[in-house]
Amino acid sequence: MTVPRGMDRRRFFQLTGGGVAVFIALGPAACFSQERRGEYPDDFNAYLRIGEDGRVTVFSGKIEMGQGVMTSQAQMAAEELGVSLAAVTMVLGDTDQCPWDRGTYGSLTTRMFGPALRAAAAEARLVLTQLASKKLGVPRGRLVVADGVVSVAGDPTRQVTYAALAKGRRIARVVGEKAVLRRVSEFQVMGTSPKRVDAPEKVTGAAKYAGDIRIPGLLYARILRPPAHGATLETLDTSAAEKEPGALVIKHDDLVAVLHADPEAAGRALERVEAKWNVPKAEVDGESIFAHLERTLTPESKENRGDLPAGRQSSSRVFETTYRKGYVAHAPMEPHTAVADFKNGRMTVWASTQRPFPTRDRIAEALRLDAKSVRVITPFLGGGFGGKSADQQAVEAARLSHVTGKPVQVAWTRQEEFFYDTFDPAAVVKISSGIDAAGRITFWDYNVFAAGSRGTDVFYKIPNASVRASGRMRYGPDSHGNDPHPFAVGPWRAPGANMNVFAGESQMDVMAAAAGVDALEFRLRHLSDARMKKVLQAAAEAFGWRPGVSPTRRGRGVACTIDAGTYAALMAEVDVNPDSGAVSVKRIVAAQDMGIVVNPDGAKMQMEGCVTMGLGYVFREELRFEGGKILDMNFDTYEIPRFSWVPKIETVLIENDELAPQGGGEPAIVPMGGVIANAVFDATGARLDRLPMTPARVKAAIAEAKAGAAARVASALAEWPGGGPQPGGVL
């Protein structure tokens, strides 16, 4: 049997005791039929154990950061095993106990890890029913399973529990490609919305986050930080800090820190450290960054079909638009935190991380330890959104504990959280497109600078199309590398797709208005994908869409996307104050086809969360900076969505039980920029081509639209003999 990374059967039973254990050996092709991404190795992908007490323990390399996977994964295991949800215990994100996993991101947990977990549970059910068959003396085909009890069909008095079957046994099974999963019609646990298994701990305050970990002798670290990215240390004087009672000053390579048993005392001592920095001259800021990106990046071809020049030549109208977006912070409720304890040659780190295994490897590399000597344990996370992927704080805590031999906590302040964030990158999208005299799209020339290719797939019927993109999301600590950004960038909920779909769906509305066609009808005319049509039509029915050519002055918009295997369509209703530029979102309808829905309430919560979070990047969130100096260091200047902004949100889950479960954590946030921009245009006739759509930008766009309309009227009058209105015209 192939040995999994860092774990074998003997070690597994040493950790967990006896019972029945199932290891999954599904390769990517077998396990991930929806999409092959190489997210897992070809050895073991999941561990599942039925203990001698009958309880089921699922070991998953995924983590819980509020998205609800602790519950949905337990549902999948319970369903395939035939036990109640209450009988399942989840162990998440522990590199000593759980299977290797690249990380929790990209809406991958359910659609990628889910098949492996369900297969493990199905194999466990097979093992147990085989044991029951021998014990009860009947063929396996005559047995039924319910709530962890195997009984003879038609004779429930002849039964045996999973606990009795597992007692005194140490059985390890490896399942390949033949695990038989339950049909949707057989579901008892999947497809329902039970109370979240993590709710009691979180509601009562018993839930542990990295900042709640306490170890005897724990020291709190405050670390010397530069005033700007790229700054270099010229002089350092720690003598005053060293005189502070109880303070321990550490100078180790590039790491300068003050440790103390009292976190506030550590902070006061750090203030006494005198440092002089050389800060490089700022080369870019929030306005010049866009030209900088266009100068320094060269998009690469991602999709090419038809004949672009011929498509342009056949166009009766051509539209050239440039869309822009600034940097966006993750701003999670919980700042990056880690506690590290180096003892007896082993490093244990409790970290708020979305990627426990890569974090373990980075720590091992930094300390020159074998990865087997490092254990990362992931408690609950207070939000991540892609931002807890680089995990600098975990490496810092481990280095300090390694140097001192004492347990150390590194908890970033809010200022550090903003300074060291791996921001959603600023980006530029330039689109040329055209329509013919019949209003059909003739060509689509799409160029992305810095946002990457996610969300750029051309799913509309366009005969001539080209997509070129630059920008790749990095998840490691050196995420700025040689990129043109003045600081680190990285994944932000549906990385790159928010910008790309904002641009693409805005351009669709530009063409629809020019063609004199209703925005929904224009999309449907250019779709051959029945699944997307169904999603759009479901959204329209729930919204009560009334056809009309924008701008109708009703303030409604539509946008759609395909993301993480899920089809999503949003419709919005807005009010715009033309005097102030303030936009109020009154209503959002979000429709999704995400295949089999494991937990309907959980899926709806994710959709509602996407809409709410999306309001931030749409209306306010944009980082201010000068070169490597971050100007927004707290929520007094960086504004995130408020409860008062949240509109009425209606969610529609479209039944599609023929498709395996798809991603649900990101799709609904992706069209938010497009749907709001289109609704604002419908309300005002003003096209917004930059995110966020601040009141000042909305007001300026309205003024520009009015000036453009007045200029067109003046031009028409100048061309008409006598200067009067044309026959049938209205001035």
N, C-alpha and C positions, 0 to 999 in steps of 0.2 A: 504493500500500500504506500502510495506517495505521501511523504510527510508534509503537512501544511507549514506555512511560514511561521516558525517560532512555536510550533505545537505538534505533538504527536499523541497517539491514543493513550500511552502510559501517563504522559504529563497531564492530559485532559482529565483522566480519572483520578489522578492525584489531587487535582484542584477541585473536582466536583463530586467525588464519591462514586458509588456504583450506579446501576440502572441501565437504561438503554440509551445509547448515544448514536446520533446519525451525523455523518460527515457527507458533505456534498462535493462531488468531483465533476461538476458540469463545466465543460469548456464554454467559452463565450458563444460559439455558434449554437449550441444546444440550449444554453440557459437564457440567452437574450435574443429571442427570435424577433423582437420588434426592432432592435437596432443594435448592431455590433459596434462596441466602442472600446473594447479591451479594458474595461474598468476593473476587471477582476483577473487574477491569475488563472492558470489552468489546473491548479491543484484544488484546495478546499475553500469553498465559498461560504459555508454556513455550518454552524454547530447547533444541535438541538438535543436536549436530554430530557428523558422521562425518569424522574427519580423514584426511589423506593417508597416515597410517600405519595406517589401518583402525581406530583406537581411537575409541570413542564417548564423548563428553563430554556429560553432562547438567547443565544449569544450572537450579538450583531455588532459589527464594526461601525454602524451608523450612530448618530448622536441625536439627542432631543433638544431642540432650541425653540420650542413653542409651536412647531408645525404639526405635531400630533402623531409622529411616526412610532412613538412608543406604543400607542394604542392600535394603530393600523397594522403594524407588524404582528402584534399579539393576536389581532383578529385573524390574520392570514394563517398563523400557526394553529390557533384554536379550531378554525374551520376545517383544515385538512386533517387534523388529528381526531376531531370529534370530541373535543372537551369544551368546557365552559371557558369564557374569557377570564374568569376569576382564578382559573387553575394555572394561568400562564404568568411567569415572572420573566421580565426582560432585563438582560445585562447588556448595556450599550457602551461602546467606545472605550473598552479596556483592552489595551494591546497585549496584556498577558493572558487574557481569557477569550477574547473574541477573534473571529477570522479576520485576516487582512482585508482592508478596505481603503480605497483611495481617498474617500471623504464624502461628506454629506453636502451635496450641492447639485445644481443642475436638474432638480426635480427627478433625481435618479433612484431614490430609495425604493419606491413602490414598483416602478417599471423595470428596474435592473436587479435590485437585490430581492424583490418580491418573488420572482420565479424560483430562485434558489431556496428561499425560505419555505415556500409552499411545497417544493419537491422534497425537502427534508422532512417536513411534517407528514406528507403522504407516505414516504418510505417508513417513517416511524409507525404509522398506522398499520402498514403492511406487516412489519415485524411483529407488532403486538397481536394482530389478529391471527397470525400464523401460530404464535405461542398459545393463544386462546383456543385455536382449533385443536391443538394437541391435548390441551388440558380438559376441554369439554367433550372431546371425542366426536366432533362433527366437522364436516367440510367447511372450509373458510367461507365458501359462497353462501352458507346458511346463517352467517353471523351478521349482526348489526351493531353499530357503535353509537352511543349517545352519552354525553357528559362523562367520558372516561370509563364507561362500563361497556364491556363486550357481552352480548347475550345472544341466545339462539332465537332466530326469527320465529315468532308464534309461540315461544315458550320463555318468557322473560325471567322465569324463576331460575333458569339455567344460565348463570352469568358469572363473570369474573371481572374484577377491576384492573385498570392499568397498574395501579399500585401493587396489587398482588402479583401481576405478571412480571413487573420489574424488580420485585424484592429479591435480594441476594444475587442479582445478575450483574455481569459486566459485559454487556453486548455492544459491540461497535459495528456499525454497518456503513458501507459506502454506497451511495446511490448514484447511478449514471443517468442515462437519458430516458429511462422507461417509467419514471414515477407517474402514476395515474392521478391526476388532479380531479377534484370534485367539479361537477357541472354546476352552472349558475342556478339551475332549477333545484339543486340540492342544498344550496347555501342556507345556513342557519345563523352564522355569525358575520361573515362577510356580507356587505350590502345593508348592514344595520348601523345605527348610530348610538352605541352604548356610551355611558359616561367615560370620559377620558381616564385612563389608569393613573396618570400623573396628577389628576386634579386634587385629590385629598391632600397630598403633600404641599402643593402650591397654594391651595386655599388656606391651609392652616399655618403656613410659614415654615413647615418642616423641611421643605425642599432645600437641598444643598447645591450651592453654586461654588465655583472655584474660590471666591472670596470668603466663603463660609468655612473653609477647611482650617482646622486648628490642630497644631502639633506641638507638644511640649518643647519649649525652647525656641519657638518660632520668632524669627527676626523679620521686620518689615523694611523693605528697601525703597529708597528714593534715589533716582538715577539722574546724573547730570545730563542735560539735553542741550543740543545746539539751538541757536535762535532761528536758524533757517536750514533747509536741506542743502547740502553741499558745503556748509560751513566747516572750517577746520580749526582745531584748537591750537592757539598760539602759546598761551601761558596758563598755568594752573597753580593755585595755592590752596591747599586743603588744611593748612595748619590750624585755622580757627575752628573748623568743623571737628578736627581731631580732639580738641579740648572740651567738646560738649560731653557732659556726663553720660556714659552708656553708649556713646556713638562709636561705631566701627566703620572706618573709612576704607574702602576697597578701591585700589587702582590696579586694574588687570587688563593689559593691552589697551583697547579702546573703551573699556568699561570703567566709569568712575561712579561709585555709589556710596551712599551712607546707609548703614544698617542700624536698626535700633529695635528694642522690644516694644516701643511705643511708636506707632506710625506717624503721629503728629510730631513727636520729638525728632524722628528721622527727617521729616520735612523741614523743621526749623534748622537742623544741622546742615542740610543741603543748602539752605539759603546763605550760609556762612562760607560756602565754597566760592572762591574768587576765580573766575575764568574769563579769559579774553579770547574772542573768536575772530577769525578772518571770514567775513561773509562775502561771497562772490556777488558781483554786480548782477542785478536782475535783468534777464534778457527777454522775458515774456511776462504778460499779465493776463487777466481775464478777457481782454479784448484782442490783444495781439496774438494770442495762442492759436487762433484759427488759421491765420495766414502762415504761421510757423508750421503747423501740422501739414498744410498743403505743400509747403516747400520741402519738408524733410521726409515725407512718406510717399511711397510709390505703391499704389494698390495693385494687387495681383489678381489675375483672372480666376473667378470662381464658377461662373456659368456663362456659356456662350451658345446661342442658337440663332439660326436664320442668318439674314444679311442685314446688318445694322444700317449701312449707307443706303441700301435700297428701301428700307423701312422709312428712313428719314425723307428720302426723295418722294415717297408716295404719300406723305403727310400733307393734309390741308392746313393743319395748325401744329406748331411745335412749341413745347413749353420747357424752359430752362429755369431750374430752381436750385438754390443752395440753402441747405438746412444746417443749423448749428446747435450745439448743446455744450454747456460748460461742465466742469467737474462736479461730482455729487458725492457727498460723504455718506457712510453707512449709518452713523449716529445710533448705534444700538443702546438700549437701556443699560445693559451691563458693559462697562469698559473691559478691555482685555485684562485678564488676571491669571496668575499661575502661582502655585505653591510647589516648591521643589525640596526634596529631602534626599541627600546623598548619604547612604549608610551601608557599611560592609561591602563596598565596591559596587553597589547598585544605586541607580538614580530612579526615584519615583517622582513623577510630576503630575499634579492635578491641574488641568488647564482648561480654560474656556476656548476650545478649538473645534473647528468643523472637520479637522483632518488629523485625528490622533495618531495614525500610523506614520504618515509623512513627518509629523511633528516629532515623533519618537526618533526617526532616522536623522532629522536635522540636529536634535540634541546630541545623539550619539556621535555624529560627525564633529560637532563643535567641541565636544569633550574628549574626542578620540577614544570612545568606548565602543565595545561591541554592542550592536542594537539589542542583543538579548539581555544586556545589563541595564537597559532603560525601559521603564514602564510608564506609559501615559494613561491616566485615568481621566475620563471626561464626565464631570458632573453635569447637571442641567446647565444650559446656556441661556442667558437673558438676551436673546436675539443675536443673529449673525449676519444674514442677508448676503453671504459671500465674503464679508469683511474679516471673519475670523479664520482665515486660511493661511496667512503667512506666519503668525504665532511667534513674533519676535519676543513677546513677554515671557513665553515659556523657555526659550533659550536663555534669556537674561536671568531668570530665576534659577535655572539649572547651573549656569556658570557661577553664579554667586554662591550657591549651596556647595558646589564642587570645590571652590576656593576656600570657603570657611569651614566646611564640614558640618554646617548647621542648617536646619530647615529655614527657607527664605520665601517670603511672599513678595511678588512684584504685581502691584495693582495699579494700572495706569490711571492717572487723573483724567478728567474730561479734556483738559488741554492736550495731554499726551495722546489721547484717543483721536482727537482731530489731527494733531500734527503727524502722527505715524499711520494714519489711515491709508489703506490702499484704495484710492478713490476710483469711482466710476469715471473713465476718462472723458475729457472733452473730445468732441468729434465734429466732423464735417461730412455731410453727404451732398453730393452734387448729382442731380438727376436731369437728364434730357429725355423727353418723351413726346409722342405725337399721336394725333388721331386723324382719321380720314374724314371725308365729307359725310359719311354715314355714322360718325361717332365711334368707330372702332379703333382700338389702340393699334398703332402701326409699329411702334418700336419703343424700347425701354433701355436706356443707357444709364447705368447706376454705378456710382463711384463712391466708395467709403474711405474716409481717412480717420483711422484710430478706433473705430467702433467694432471692427471685426465683421465677420460674415453671418453671425447668428441673426436670423430674422430677415435675410435678404433673398430667400428662395422665391422665385417667381412662380407662384401657383395660379396666376391668372393666365388666360389664353392670350398670349402675345407672341406673334410669329417671329419677331426679331428682337432678341434681348441679349444684353451683356451685363454681367455683374462683376465688378472688380472691387476688392476689399483689402484694407490693411488694418493691422491692429489685432493682437492675439492676447487673450486673457491669460495671465500668469497667476499661479497660486502660491508661489514660493516667496521667500523673504526678499529676494533681489528682483522684485517685480518691475522696477523701473529700468534696470539694466542699461542697454543702449537705446532705449526708446526716447522719443523726443519730448517726453513729459518732464517737468522740473521736479517731480517727486513720484513716489510709487503709485501705481495704478493696479487695479485688479478686478475681480468679478463683483458685480453688484446685481442683485436679484434680476435674473434673465439678462446677463451681461451682453451689452451691445444691441440686443433685440429691441429694447425700448426706443433707442434712437433710430434704428433702421426702420421700424414699423411706423414711428412718428413720421419719418420722411416719406416712406412709400405710400402709406395710406392718405397722407395729406396730398401727395401728387395725384393719387386716384381721384380725389375730390376736385382738384384743380381741373382735371380733364373732364369729369362729369359735368361740372358747371359750364365749362366752355362748350361742351356738346349739347347742352340744354336737356340733360337727362337726370332724373332723380338719382341721388347718390347710391341708394340700395339697388335700384334697377341697373345702374351702370356696372356695379360689381357682379350681379347675377348674370348679366349678358356676357361677361368675360370669364365665367367659370364653367368648367366641365366637371369639376370635382363634386360629386353628389353629396359627399359628406359636408363640405364647406357650405354648399347651398342650403342644406338642411339646418345647419347651425345658424346661418344668417336669417333664414325664414323663421326659425324658432325665436330668435331675439326680436325680430320685427313683430311677431304675433304678441309676445309678452309686452313689448313696448307700446304697441298700438301705433306703429309707424304709418304716417300719412304721406303719400308721395308728393313730391314737389321739387322744383329745380332750385338749388341754393344760389343766392341767399333768400330763403323764404321769410326771414325775420322771425321764425319760430324758435330758433336756437336749438336745433337738434342735429346730432351727428352720428355717424356709424364708422366703425373700423373693425378689421378682423385680422387674424393671424393663425399660423400653425407653429406651436412651440412645445417642445418636450413630448412630442407625439400627440398632443392635444389640440383640437380645433376650437378656437375661441372667437366670439363676436361680441362687441360691446356697442351699446347705443346710449347716448347721453342727451340730457336736456339742460340747458344753461340759461342764465340771465346775465346780461352784460350791462354795466353802467357806463355809457359812453363818455361821461364827463370825468369819471375817475379811472376808468379802465379796469375796475374790479369785476371779476367773473365769479358768479355763484353757481355751483353745480347743484341742480335741483334733484336729479334722478339719474341713476345708472342701471341699465339692464345688462347683465353679463350671462351669456349662454356658452356652455362648454360641452363638447363631446370628448370625454376622456376614457372611453372604453368602459370596462367593468369598474364600477365605483365601489371601492372597499368600504368607505365610511362616508355616507352622503353628507352628514352634518360637518364632518371634518373637511370635506371638499368645498362646501359652501363657505366655511370659515376662511379657508385659504383664498377663495375668490373675493370675499369681502375685504380681507386683509390686503390683497393685491390692489384693489380699487382705492382703499384708504391710503396706503403707502404711495401709490401712484400719484395722488394729489400733490405730494411733496415735490417730485421731480417735474411735474407739470407746471406748478404755480410759483414755487419759492426757492427750491433747493439749488443753489449754485455757489460753489466755493469762491471766496475772494482770496487772491494771492498776488504776490509780487516776486517773481522768480521762485526761489525755494522758500520764501517766507509765507507762512499760512496766516492769513488775517482773521479768519473765523476760527475761534478757539473754544467757543461755547455756544449755548442756545440763545444767548442774548443778541447775537447777530446772525446765527445760522438757524433759520426757521424751518421746522418740520410740521407736518399736518396737525391741525388742531381738531378737537371733536366738533367744533362749530362749523368746520368745513364739510363734514361728512354728509353726503346726500342720502336720499333714500336709495338703497341698493337692493335690487331684485336679482336673484340667481336662478338660472335654468340649467339643470343637468339633463342632457339628452341621452336617452337609453341607447346603448350600443354594446350589448353583452357578447357580441361576436368577437370583440377586440379585447385583448389583455389589458389590465390597468395601465394607464398612462400617467404622465406627470401632472401634478396639480398645484405645486407651490409657486409657479411663476407665470403661467400663460395669461391670466387675466390682467396682470400689470402691464403686459407688453403693449396692448393697443391704447392705453390711457392717453398718451400724448396725442396720438392721431385722432381719437374720438373727440377729445376736448377741442383741439384745434379746428376740427371740422364743424363742431357745434358753434364755436365762436364765429367762424366764417358765416355760417347759416344765419346767425343772429345779427351780424353787423356788416357783412360783406368784406371784412378785413381778414387777410390771410396772415397767420402767425407762422414764421419759418424759423423761430429760435425758441429753445427751451432754456429756462422756464419762461412761462408766459406771465411775466410780472405785470402789475397794473400799468406801469410806465410804458412797457412795450406794447400792451394791448391798446392803450390810448394813442400811442404813436402810430400803430398800424391802422387804427380807425381814421386818424387824421390823414394818413397817406392814401387810404382808400377813397376818402372823400375828395382829396385833391386830385387823385387820378380820374375819378368820375367827372369832376368839374372840367378837367382838362380835355377829356374826351368830348364832352358837350360843346366846349368852346371850339374844338377842332371841327366838329361836325357843323357848327354854325358858320364857321369861317369858310367851309367848303360849299355851303348851300347858297345859291344865288339869293341875294337880298337879305341874308342874315336871319331870316325868320325860320320858324319850325318847319321840318319836313312834313309832307302830307301824312296824316295819321300818327305823327310823332307827338310826344308829350314832353314838355320842358318843365 
